Amino acid sequence: MIRTYETVFITLPTLTDEEEKGVVDALTSVVTDGGGVFAANDRMGRRRLAYPIKKFEDGVYTRFLYDADAGVPKELDRRLRISDKVIRHMTISMELDWAVASKEQAVRDAQARVEAEAARAAGLLTDDAARVGSLLTDPSDVPPAGARDRDRDRDEDDIDFDEQG
């Protein structure tokens, strides 16, 4: 059965751009060779870690969003575990409504990147303005409609007894 998976992994910050691209390309080929279809392949960039991992304070984050059979994330996980260039990774299987919302967001992000690059090429945006614009195009982390009705119903049941007085 085809499901949607999201894999996020952190590579060593000491890798050169070519080494990092080689690692990501090798992992991308695992998904495509297994019959997976990418919805997003995002390099999220270098970020500070919440705590040191293998004596590193930061790492380079990459996110894969893909549709595949169950064997593909297992093989990807195996390759990530044995790679000495990856310091952390996590793969999740997404629920259908979250998968749809994530794919739609990936399309919007890609369009925003293309528009920002076109504006930068035309000389309309500087790098700093493009970075700020990309932050503004990201919607807040709101779950899809109906995904958290249970929490909303619970909150409505909470009664403040001081106001009833």
Residue frames relative to the residue before (quaternion, step in Angstrom):
aa qw qx qy qz dx dy dz
M 1.0000 0.0000 0.0000 0.0000 0.00 0.00 0.00
I 0.3948 -0.7155 0.5321 0.2213 3.56 -0.92 0.94
R 0.0062 0.7800 -0.6247 0.0365 3.55 -0.89 1.02
T 0.4468 -0.6551 0.5292 0.3020 3.54 -1.30 0.23
Y 0.0881 -0.7960 0.5988 -0.0002 3.53 -0.89 1.04
E 0.1523 -0.7441 0.6405 0.1132 3.51 -1.26 0.53
T 0.0440 -0.7845 0.6184 -0.0090 3.55 -0.82 1.05
V 0.0557 -0.7653 0.6412 0.0087 3.53 -0.90 1.01
F 0.0527 0.7990 -0.5978 0.0391 3.56 -0.87 0.90
I 0.3063 -0.7339 0.5873 0.1508 3.52 -1.28 0.62
T 0.1793 -0.7814 0.5907 0.0914 3.55 -0.76 1.06
L 0.6782 -0.4941 0.3614 0.4066 3.52 -1.29 0.40
P 0.4495 -0.6975 0.4820 0.2812 3.61 -0.94 0.79
T 0.6222 0.5721 -0.3336 0.4174 3.60 1.22 -0.32
L 0.4966 0.6617 -0.4306 0.3607 3.61 1.25 -0.11
T 0.4458 -0.6379 0.5457 0.3107 3.55 -1.15 0.59
D 0.6791 -0.4786 0.3499 0.4328 3.59 -1.25 0.25
E 0.6580 0.5108 -0.3157 0.4543 3.60 0.98 -0.80
E 0.6506 0.5048 -0.3169 0.4705 3.60 0.99 -0.81
E 0.6552 0.5045 -0.3147 0.4660 3.55 0.95 -0.85
K 0.6422 0.5147 -0.3198 0.4695 3.58 0.97 -0.85
G 0.6330 0.5344 -0.3242 0.4568 3.60 1.04 -0.74
V 0.6446 0.5100 -0.3137 0.4754 3.58 0.99 -0.84
V 0.6840 0.4847 -0.2854 0.4645 3.57 0.85 -1.00
D 0.6478 0.5158 -0.3213 0.4594 3.61 0.97 -0.81
A 0.6394 0.5196 -0.3276 0.4624 3.60 0.99 -0.78
L 0.6858 0.4641 -0.2834 0.4838 3.58 0.97 -0.83
T 0.5981 0.5471 -0.3533 0.4671 3.59 1.11 -0.62
S 0.6621 0.5091 -0.3104 0.4539 3.58 0.96 -0.83
V 0.5658 0.5763 -0.3923 0.4403 3.62 1.12 -0.52
V 0.6841 0.4786 -0.2833 0.4718 3.57 0.92 -0.92
T 0.7140 0.4546 -0.2753 0.4558 3.60 0.77 -0.98
D 0.6475 0.5095 -0.3272 0.4628 3.62 1.02 -0.72
G 0.6742 0.4804 -0.2862 0.4824 3.57 1.18 -0.55
G 0.6066 -0.5816 0.3500 0.4138 3.59 1.24 0.08
G 0.4576 0.6928 -0.4455 0.3349 3.58 1.23 0.23
V 0.2400 -0.7493 0.6030 0.1321 3.54 -1.26 0.57
F 0.3491 -0.7626 0.5132 0.1822 3.56 -0.70 1.12
A 0.2129 -0.7196 0.6448 0.1450 3.52 -1.15 0.78
A 0.7882 -0.0383 0.0363 0.6132 3.57 1.15 -0.64
N 0.0191 -0.7385 0.6740 0.0020 3.51 -1.18 0.77
D 0.0704 0.8549 -0.5009 0.1152 3.56 0.24 1.32
R 0.2327 -0.6968 0.6587 0.1623 3.52 -1.04 0.88
M 0.2299 -0.8182 0.5173 0.1010 3.54 -0.35 1.27
G 0.5502 -0.6619 0.3630 0.3570 3.56 1.27 -0.15
R 0.6559 -0.4995 0.4009 0.3993 3.49 -1.39 0.01
R 0.0433 0.8011 -0.5921 0.0760 3.54 -0.85 1.05
R 0.5411 -0.6056 0.4801 0.3316 3.51 -1.24 0.51
L 0.3944 -0.7132 0.5329 0.2276 3.56 -0.99 0.88
A 0.5763 -0.5944 0.4322 0.3575 3.57 -1.15 0.57
Y 0.7740 -0.0086 0.0207 0.6327 3.57 1.18 -0.62
P 0.6128 -0.5724 0.3770 0.3933 3.62 -1.09 0.52
I 0.0884 -0.7586 0.6444 0.0387 3.55 -1.05 0.86
K 0.8295 -0.0721 -0.0118 0.5538 3.57 -0.65 1.16
K 0.6662 -0.5442 0.2575 0.4401 3.54 1.07 0.94
F 0.5443 0.5697 -0.4252 0.4453 3.60 1.18 0.47
E 0.3464 -0.7501 0.5358 0.1742 3.56 -1.02 0.89
D 0.7896 0.1192 -0.0741 0.5973 3.60 1.20 -0.41
G 0.0989 -0.7862 0.6083 0.0443 3.54 -1.33 0.25
V 0.4714 -0.6492 0.5184 0.2958 3.53 -1.35 0.21
Y 0.2467 -0.7986 0.5407 0.0951 3.56 -0.58 1.23
T 0.0054 -0.7643 0.6448 -0.0022 3.55 -1.12 0.79
R 0.1535 -0.7949 0.5850 0.0485 3.57 -1.03 0.87
F 0.1186 -0.7505 0.6475 0.0583 3.54 -1.00 0.96
L 0.0320 -0.7405 0.6709 0.0243 3.56 -1.06 0.83
Y 0.1706 0.8183 -0.5150 0.1900 3.59 -0.41 1.20
D 0.3547 -0.6817 0.5983 0.2272 3.53 -1.34 0.46
A 0.2101 0.7838 -0.5572 0.1761 3.58 -0.79 0.97
D 0.5902 -0.5150 0.4731 0.4033 3.52 -1.40 0.08
A 0.6913 -0.5096 0.3280 0.3935 3.59 -1.26 0.37
G 0.6231 0.5733 -0.3497 0.4010 3.62 1.08 -0.53
V 0.6011 0.5969 -0.3563 0.3942 3.59 1.10 -0.64
P 0.7050 0.4246 -0.3100 0.4761 3.67 0.72 -0.83
K 0.5872 0.5596 -0.3775 0.4467 3.60 1.12 -0.51
E 0.6749 0.4725 -0.2909 0.4865 3.59 0.93 -0.89
L 0.6315 0.5243 -0.3287 0.4671 3.58 1.01 -0.80
D 0.6430 0.5193 -0.3100 0.4699 3.58 0.97 -0.86
R 0.6371 0.5252 -0.3243 0.4617 3.59 0.97 -0.83
R 0.6796 0.4829 -0.2875 0.4716 3.59 0.92 -0.91
L 0.6430 0.5161 -0.3259 0.4626 3.59 1.01 -0.75
R 0.6473 0.5381 -0.3160 0.4377 3.58 1.02 -0.81
I 0.7503 0.4020 -0.2298 0.4719 3.59 0.92 -0.83
S 0.5422 0.6189 -0.4076 0.3961 3.59 1.23 -0.20
D 0.3244 -0.7512 0.5425 0.1904 3.57 -0.86 0.94
K 0.6190 0.5482 -0.3377 0.4497 3.59 1.28 -0.06
V 0.6601 0.4403 -0.2895 0.5353 3.59 1.34 -0.14
I 0.2210 -0.8134 0.5255 0.1156 3.59 -0.69 1.07
R 0.7850 -0.0010 -0.0151 0.6193 3.63 1.19 -0.40
H 0.0590 0.7817 -0.6206 0.0179 3.54 -1.22 0.53
M 0.0278 -0.7754 0.6306 0.0170 3.52 -1.29 0.43
T 0.0806 -0.7756 0.6252 0.0323 3.55 -1.01 0.88
I 0.0450 -0.7856 0.6167 0.0192 3.55 -0.97 0.88
S 0.3493 -0.6765 0.6022 0.2403 3.51 -1.27 0.51
M 0.2883 -0.8075 0.4962 0.1368 3.56 -0.58 1.14
E 0.4911 -0.6116 0.5296 0.3228 3.53 -1.19 0.64
L 0.6823 -0.5377 0.3136 0.3834 3.55 -1.17 0.63
D 0.6994 0.4665 -0.2962 0.4533 3.63 0.79 -0.92
W 0.6468 0.4942 -0.3189 0.4855 3.59 1.05 -0.69
A 0.6236 0.5451 -0.3366 0.4480 3.58 1.04 -0.78
V 0.6525 0.5079 -0.3120 0.4680 3.58 0.93 -0.89
A 0.6689 0.4961 -0.3003 0.4651 3.59 0.90 -0.93
S 0.6582 0.5091 -0.3133 0.4577 3.62 0.98 -0.80
K 0.6519 0.5063 -0.3170 0.4671 3.58 1.00 -0.78
E 0.6410 0.5110 -0.3241 0.4721 3.58 0.99 -0.80
Q 0.6508 0.5057 -0.3133 0.4719 3.58 1.00 -0.81
A 0.6240 0.5367 -0.3378 0.4565 3.60 1.02 -0.73
V 0.6407 0.5067 -0.3217 0.4788 3.59 1.03 -0.76
R 0.6549 0.5048 -0.3125 0.4676 3.61 0.94 -0.86
D 0.6485 0.5158 -0.3186 0.4604 3.59 0.97 -0.83
A 0.6483 0.5142 -0.3206 0.4610 3.59 0.97 -0.84
Q 0.6512 0.5066 -0.3150 0.4691 3.58 0.98 -0.83
A 0.6490 0.5131 -0.3189 0.4624 3.59 0.97 -0.83
R 0.6400 0.5190 -0.3247 0.4643 3.60 1.03 -0.76
V 0.6498 0.5097 -0.3151 0.4676 3.58 0.98 -0.86
E 0.6666 0.4975 -0.3025 0.4655 3.58 0.93 -0.88
A 0.6554 0.5016 -0.3130 0.4700 3.59 0.97 -0.82
E 0.6514 0.5061 -0.3170 0.4680 3.59 0.99 -0.78
A 0.6410 0.5111 -0.3227 0.4731 3.58 1.03 -0.78
A 0.6589 0.4969 -0.3093 0.4726 3.58 0.97 -0.82
R 0.6376 0.5163 -0.3245 0.4708 3.58 1.02 -0.77
A 0.6540 0.5089 -0.3082 0.4673 3.59 0.99 -0.85
A 0.6829 0.4653 -0.2831 0.4869 3.58 1.09 -0.68
G 0.5124 -0.6711 0.3999 0.3566 3.57 1.30 -0.12
L 0.4693 0.6935 -0.4327 0.3340 3.57 1.25 0.26
L 0.7817 0.2399 -0.1239 0.5622 3.59 1.12 -0.61
T 0.3283 -0.6756 0.6132 0.2443 3.50 -1.22 0.57
D 0.6866 -0.4711 0.3345 0.4413 3.60 -1.20 0.19
D 0.6584 0.5097 -0.3139 0.4563 3.60 0.97 -0.82
A 0.6565 0.4989 -0.3147 0.4701 3.60 0.95 -0.80
A 0.6377 0.5169 -0.3318 0.4648 3.59 1.01 -0.72
R 0.6445 0.5182 -0.3235 0.4599 3.57 1.00 -0.80
V 0.6545 0.4905 -0.3073 0.4863 3.59 0.95 -0.81
G 0.6460 0.5259 -0.3181 0.4528 3.59 0.97 -0.82
S 0.6567 0.4982 -0.3237 0.4644 3.58 0.98 -0.76
L 0.6245 0.5233 -0.3479 0.4639 3.59 1.08 -0.60
L 0.6781 0.4982 -0.2935 0.4538 3.56 1.04 -0.74
T 0.6563 0.5202 -0.3306 0.4352 3.62 1.11 -0.49
D 0.5787 0.5763 -0.3876 0.4275 3.60 1.20 -0.31
P 0.3490 -0.7253 0.5421 0.2414 3.61 -0.76 0.94
S 0.6166 -0.5272 0.4101 0.4167 3.54 -1.22 0.32
D 0.5848 -0.5947 0.4228 0.3542 3.56 -1.23 0.40
V 0.1756 0.7855 -0.5607 0.1945 3.53 0.51 1.22
P 0.4264 -0.7060 0.4915 0.2796 3.60 -0.79 0.93
P 0.6381 -0.5255 0.3848 0.4105 3.59 -1.19 0.42
A 0.6499 -0.5267 0.3740 0.4005 3.57 -1.20 0.54
G 0.8154 0.2473 -0.1997 0.4837 3.56 -0.95 0.92
A 0.5325 0.6567 -0.4106 0.3415 3.61 1.17 -0.21
R 0.8092 0.2084 -0.0971 0.5407 3.57 1.04 -0.67
D 0.1380 0.8178 -0.5439 0.1279 3.58 0.97 0.84
R 0.5962 0.5891 -0.3559 0.4134 3.56 1.06 -0.78
D 0.6751 0.4838 -0.3008 0.4688 3.62 0.92 -0.85
R 0.6418 0.5194 -0.3289 0.4584 3.57 0.98 -0.82
D 0.6590 0.5060 -0.3129 0.4602 3.60 0.94 -0.87
R 0.6351 0.5236 -0.3328 0.4602 3.57 1.01 -0.76
D 0.6636 0.5106 -0.3074 0.4521 3.59 0.95 -0.84
E 0.6324 0.5301 -0.3347 0.4550 3.59 1.07 -0.67
D 0.6511 0.5290 -0.3138 0.4447 3.59 1.14 -0.62
D 0.5490 0.5990 -0.4037 0.4205 3.60 1.24 -0.40
I 0.0973 -0.8011 0.5905 0.0106 3.54 -0.74 1.10
D 0.3010 -0.7268 0.5904 0.1802 3.54 -0.98 0.89
F 0.2985 -0.8068 0.4842 0.1597 3.57 -0.25 1.28
D 0.5657 0.5998 -0.3917 0.4083 3.62 1.17 -0.40
E 0.6813 0.4946 -0.2952 0.4517 3.58 1.05 -0.72
Q 0.6363 0.5389 -0.3366 0.4376 3.61 1.16 -0.50
G 0.1374 0.9268 -0.3472 0.0407 3.49 1.33 -0.65
